[in-house]
Amino acid sequence: MLRGEIIVMSEKGNKFVINAGKAAIEAVDKWHGGHDSSHVTVEFIAFYSGVTEKTTIILA
């Protein structure tokens, strides 16, 4: 996370706060969602690895 803060909710209702300077591993094959909880625009860098012709992300 380069700037800002997000709150991520897991499918079981657990909340995780990720803010500037921290790193996180995205949940795979599990529902999760998040929102910007800061007063600035969130900026982050995401790296995805995957397999040819297999979806790595589904946008809602």
MOFEN-V919123 format. One record per run of one state. SS is the DSSP state (a for helix, b for strand, c for the rest). FROM is the first residue (numbers start at 1). LEN is the number of residues. If there is no record, write none. Layout:
# MOFEN-V919123
SS;FROM;LEN + SS;FROM;LEN
This chain:
# MOFEN-V919123
c;1;2 + b;3;1 + c;4;1 + b;5;6 + c;11;4 + b;15;5 + c;20;12 + b;32;5 + c;37;6 + b;43;1 + c;44;17
